[in-house]
Amino acid sequence: MMIFPAKIFRVALFTITLFTIPFLLTGCSAQQRKSNDSLSRALETDQTQYNEPPSPDHILGQIVQGPKRKQNSAISNSEQGASIEDGACQWLLRLDNDPSRLLDPVNLAEDFQKEGLKVWVLFAGMRRMNRCPEASPVWVRDIVLRQR
């Protein structure tokens, strides 16, 4: 019985696929868990308050409430061609080193959604359309309470 090269190729491809997909899936979920560890650390019930930044990269900030929006209406922003939906800019982050600059933390945990809350924050800018005209979208990598 003779095995043709095409059949060998199909068997090899099937074997590689069978063993590679589980490794890719577990690797991706491990990376997701790693990125959520710092956020979950901040959400623990005994939240530690820091007088000094947890790392040199953390920046001093304050959570502020965004502008009030009318219920069940979308406000169009003709400058950016975007529409602002209810609750899109409910919570903003004002940096202490640049109070005129507002940031829109898209993944801000509910525990930190309090007016005037002082925090140390580590964030990354996002390349996406703004949800609100007054703030730039950012992804919060780490956030911890600051001592008052």
C-alpha positions as a printed Julia matrix, in Angstrom:
148×3 Matrix{Float64}:
   0.0    0.0    0.0
   1.46   3.32  -1.07
   0.83   6.63   0.81
   0.61   9.69  -1.39
   2.29  13.0   -0.37
  -1.07  14.81  -0.28
  -2.39  12.38   2.32
   0.76  12.77   4.43
   0.36  16.54   4.24
  -3.28  16.36   5.4
  -2.4   14.06   8.32
   0.49  16.31   9.34
  -1.68  19.43   9.12
  -4.43  17.77  11.17
  -1.91  16.67  13.84
  -0.32  20.1   14.09
  -3.72  21.77  14.33
  -4.95  19.27  16.91
  -2.01  19.95  19.24
  -1.51  23.68  18.63
  -5.02  25.03  19.18
  -5.26  23.98  22.86
  -1.87  25.58  23.58
  -2.93  28.81  21.89
  -6.21  28.93  23.79
  -4.62  28.33  27.2
  -1.87  30.83  26.46
  -4.38  33.55  25.59
  -6.42  32.96  28.74
  -3.25  33.06  30.86
  -2.36  36.44  29.36
  -5.88  37.73  30.1
  -5.59  36.56  33.73
  -2.24  38.3   34.06
  -3.63  41.64  32.82
  -6.61  41.41  35.18
  -4.45  40.63  38.25
  -3.5   44.25  38.89
  -7.09  45.4   38.53
  -8.41  42.65  40.81
  -5.72  43.52  43.36
  -7.2   47.01  43.54
 -10.69  45.63  44.01
  -9.9   43.49  47.05
 -12.04  44.26  50.07
  -9.19  45.61  52.24
  -7.99  48.2   49.78
  -4.61  49.57  50.77
  -4.19  53.3   50.57
  -0.83  54.55  49.35
   0.8   57.83  50.3
   3.61  57.19  47.8
   3.09  55.79  44.28
   3.21  51.97  44.06
   5.66  52.33  41.15
   7.5   55.22  39.45
   5.06  54.97  36.53
   1.91  55.64  38.6
   0.41  59.12  38.26
  -1.62  61.09  40.77
  -5.23  61.52  39.73
  -8.77  62.17  40.86
 -12.02  60.59  39.71
 -14.59  63.19  38.64
 -18.11  62.81  37.39
 -18.61  63.55  33.72
 -21.15  66.01  32.34
 -24.8   65.17  32.88
 -26.58  63.77  29.83
 -30.28  63.74  29.12
 -31.97  60.4   29.68
 -32.65  58.23  26.61
 -31.1   60.64  24.15
 -27.92  60.65  22.15
 -26.07  63.94  21.89
 -24.38  64.37  18.55
 -20.96  65.91  18.36
 -20.64  67.59  14.99
 -16.88  68.21  15.46
 -15.99  64.53  15.67
 -18.98  63.04  13.9
 -19.65  60.78  16.88
 -22.68  60.34  19.07
 -22.46  60.32  22.83
 -24.69  57.72  24.41
 -26.04  57.84  27.95
 -23.43  56.92  30.54
 -20.53  56.92  28.07
 -18.66  59.68  29.92
 -20.1   59.17  33.35
 -16.7   58.97  35.08
 -13.53  60.8   34.08
 -10.0   60.94  35.41
  -8.33  64.3   36.07
  -4.54  64.15  36.42
  -2.99  66.27  39.17
   0.02  67.2   37.02
  -2.26  68.51  34.22
  -5.7   69.5   35.62
  -6.97  70.79  32.28
  -6.6   67.32  30.71
  -9.42  64.84  31.22
  -9.19  61.12  30.5
 -11.99  58.63  29.88
 -11.08  55.36  31.69
 -13.06  52.81  29.67
 -12.5   49.96  32.16
 -12.91  51.82  35.47
 -14.16  49.39  38.12
 -17.36  50.21  39.99
 -15.47  50.45  43.29
 -13.64  53.48  41.93
 -16.69  55.24  40.48
 -16.98  57.83  43.25
 -16.79  61.6   42.89
 -13.57  63.13  44.2
 -11.81  59.81  44.85
  -8.02  60.35  44.88
  -6.04  57.57  43.22
  -2.66  56.5   41.89
  -3.22  55.29  38.34
  -1.23  53.55  35.63
  -2.89  53.75  32.21
  -2.31  53.34  28.51
  -3.75  55.5   25.75
  -6.15  53.85  23.34
  -6.33  54.28  19.6
 -10.05  54.53  19.24
 -12.72  57.11  18.68
 -13.52  59.23  21.71
 -16.74  58.39  23.53
 -17.0   61.98  24.69
 -15.52  65.2   23.3
 -13.9   66.43  26.5
 -11.81  63.34  27.35
  -9.38  60.97  25.66
 -10.02  57.21  26.11
  -7.48  55.29  28.24
  -7.16  51.7   29.49
  -6.5   51.5   33.25
  -3.66  49.03  33.86
  -3.5   49.57  37.62
  -5.33  51.8   40.06
  -4.97  52.1   43.83
  -6.44  54.44  46.43
  -4.34  57.36  47.56
  -4.2   58.56  51.16
  -6.0   61.83  51.65
